[in-house]
Amino acid sequence: MTKQETLNKILNPQENKNTFFILAGPCAIEGEQMAMDIAGRILEITTKLGIPYVFKGSYRKANRTSLTSFTGIGDEKALEILAKVGATYNIPTVTDIHESHEAAMAAKYVDVLQIPAFLFRQTDLLVAAAKTGKVINIKKGQFAAASAMKFAMQKVLDSGNNQVILTDRGNMFGYGDLIVDYRNIPEMQAMRVPVVMDITHSLQQPNQGSGVTGGKPELIETIAKAAIAVGADGLFVETHPDPSEAKSDGANMLKLDLLEPLLEKLLRIKQVI
């Protein structure tokens, strides 16, 4: 499957009623070999299972709790690695951007631009991303109702880009936890765009006193099963060979070895419904 064929399937989920797509990879690009190894392994799994796949990796982490947290290996270096992953495996790639001036830069290297949940209301960012002509994945704010996403989506559409994906990643519950409201999935699907459930970030426990975000990765399968049962078009999952050694968001990542059996279970659920 070529990059464009994969993107076409993702943007037209009604044509893939027996499966779903995934956006998966490490939280941040830590190095070339690590990125290539993870992408290659996930591609093996998704090819075997017939699941459209987009490789995910952040070239820079701008929204860290602490100033001392890992933010990246350098923008250009990380973006070049993303481009190499895409070219080597002929798969689309996605990365998040945080400021409007980053859109054109990142668009030279990746196929999908992701708008972080905290920034989904930023008009200049959405417009700049839209004008690149890339697919735009907008994450729903943890503080927002699903209905608010129609306005973020409309900013992209009104800027001349109709390639939009919406992603839920849970809602804030108190100061340091998140809950998932599965009503958000059909409500956003009513906007006639593909809807993704982020099954790892929705299990974060932010604002910890340690300055490092916590998480409940043991519930990833639970969140994923429910999302597919409700009818999510795709899943977003951060995965790493050894989450305890990951330089960013390791507390809520899925261990790479667990991805294939999870996807097999989810496919069976999808085919039943």
N, C-alpha and C positions, 0 to 999 in steps of 0.2 A: 504494500500500500504506500503510495507516495504521500508527501507532506500535504498536498492540496486535497487528495482523496480523503485523508484523515480529517482535515479541517471541514470538508464538505459533510462528512458523516456527523461530526460534532455539532455543526450548525443546523443540521436537519435530523434531529433525533427520532422523528416519527418514522424515518426509513430504517431504523435499527431497533425495532421493538423487542427483539430477543436478547439485547445486550445493553451495555452502557459504556461510556467512555471514562477514561481517567486522566487526570493531570497529576503526575507523580514524580517525585525525586527528592533530593535533600533540601533542607531549608535554605542553606546557603552554599554557593560554590566554594569548596574548600581547596580544590586542586583539580588538575586535569584528569589524572588517573582515576581518582575517586568518582568524578562525574561520569567518565566513560564507562567505568565498571558498573555503576548503578544503572545508567541508561541501558547498557547492553543486557543486563540481567532482566530488567523490567520488560524490555522489548521481547526477549525470549518468551517470557510468561504471557504477555498480551497477544503475541502472534499465535501462540499455541491455543489460547482461549478465544481468539477472535475479538479482542477488545481494542477499539481505537485508543491510541496512546499519545499524550503530549508530555514531553520531559519538562519538569519544573525545577528551577534553581534560581535563587536570588543572587544577582551580581553584587548587591550591597544591601545590608540590613540597616535601615535608617531609624527604625523605631525600637531601639533597645532600651531596656529599663535603666541600665547603668552605663556611664561613660566608658567604663572599662570593658564592656561586653564586646565580643567579636563582631565586626561589621563587614569584613570582606578582605579579599586578597588584592584589591585594586580593580577599579571599574573596567578598564579596557581589557585587562588580563582575564577577568571573569566572563566578560561578554564574548571574548574570542573563544573561550572554552565552550560556552553555550552554542556559538555558531558551529564549532567543530563537532559537537554532539549531534546537532541537527543535520549537518552535511554527511557525517560518517554513517549514521543510521537511517537517514532519510525520514526523520520524524520531526514534527513541529516542536518548538520549544516556547516556554513561557517564562517571563520574569516580571517582577513588580517594579513599578516606578513610583517616586515619591514627590517629585517636583516637575512642573510643566516642561522645563528645559531638558529633562531626561528623556522625554518621549521620542524625539527624533533620533537621539543617540542610540537608545536601546533598540529602536525599530530596525536599525541597520543589521542587527545580529539575530533577532528572534522573530517569531511568527505571531505571538500573542502577547499583548501588554496587559498586565494585571494592576488594577487599582486597589490598594490596600483598604481594608474595612474602615479604618479611622479616617480615610481621605475620600470616601465616596461622594461627599458633598462638594468637593473642590472643583469648581467650574473650570478654571483655567487648566487644571490637570486633565479633566475629562475631555475637554475640547482639543487640547494638544495631542492626547492619545488618539482620539478619533481621527484627526487629520493625517495621521500616519498611514491610514488605510489598513492597519493591522486589525486582527480580531481583538476585541476588548473584553476582558473578564473583570467585572465589577463585583467586589466583595461587599456584602451587606454589612453596614455598620452594626457593631455589637449593641449599640444604643438605639437602633432604629427598627421600626416596623417594616414588614415586607412591602407594604403599600408605598413606602417612601422611595423604593427602588425605581418606580416608574419615572420619577423626575430625573434621577441620575441617568437612566437609560435614554430618556428623551434628549438629554444634552448631547449624547453621542449621536443619536439619530439625526438631530437637527444640525449636526456638524458634518453631515454627509456620509456617515458610516452606519450601516445596518447590521454589522457583524458583532453582536453583543451576546455575552454569556453573563448570567447572574449567579453568584455563589453565596450560600448561607454559611455562616461560621459560628452560629450560636448567639445568644443574647446575654448581656451582663446580668448576673444574679448576685446582688450585694456588691461588695468591693473586690472580691477575689475568686469569683467562680463564674461559670457560664452554664446556661441551659439551652437545649435545642427545642424550638417550637416547630414541630413538623408541619403545622399549617402553612408555614412560610413557603414550602416547596410548591404546592398547587397554586398558592396565591401569586407567586412570581411566574409560574408557568402560564398563568392566564394572561401575562403580558406578551405571550407568543415568542419567547426566547428560551434557549436551553437553560436548565437550572441545575446547579452543582451543589452537593453537600460536602463541605470541608470536614472530613471525619477525624482530623487530627487537631487542628486549631480549636475546634469546638469543645475540645477536652482540656484546654489550657486552664490554669489557675493563675491569672495575672496578679500583678501588684503585691507580690510576696515581699515580706520584710527583708529577705535575703538579697533582693535586687535581681533575682533570677526567676523567670516565670516557671511555675510548676505545671503538672499535668496528670492525667489519669489514662495512660495509654492502654491499660487493661480493658477499657470500655470502647476501644476503637471498633471492635467487631460489632458491638451492640449498636452503636451509632450508625455504622454502615448498613447493617441488616435492616434497621428501621427506615433508613433513607431510601434504600432500593424498594422496600415493600410499599412505601408511600408513593414511589414513582419518580424519584430523582433521575434526571437524564445522565448525570455523570457524578464522579467522586473526585475530590481533591485529597491527596494523601502525601504527607511528607514521610519519607522512609530513608533508612540509613543502615548499613551493615552492622553497626554497633552504636545505637543511639546514645549510650553513656559517654561515647567519645566524640559525639557531634559537637561542633563549635557553636551551634545555634539551635534552640528549640528541641534539644534532645529529650526533654522531659515528657513530651507528648508525641514523639515520633513512633512509627511502626517499624519494628525490626524487619529488615529486608527479607529474611528467611520466612517470615509469616505472611508475606504478600500473596504468594500463589495459592495457598490453601484458603485464604480469605476470599480471594476473587472467585475461586471455584464455588464456594458456598453462596456467594452473592449472585453468581450467574444462575444457580439453581432457583433462587428466590425470584429473580427477574423472569425466568422462563415460566414459572408457575403463575405469576400474576399477569 
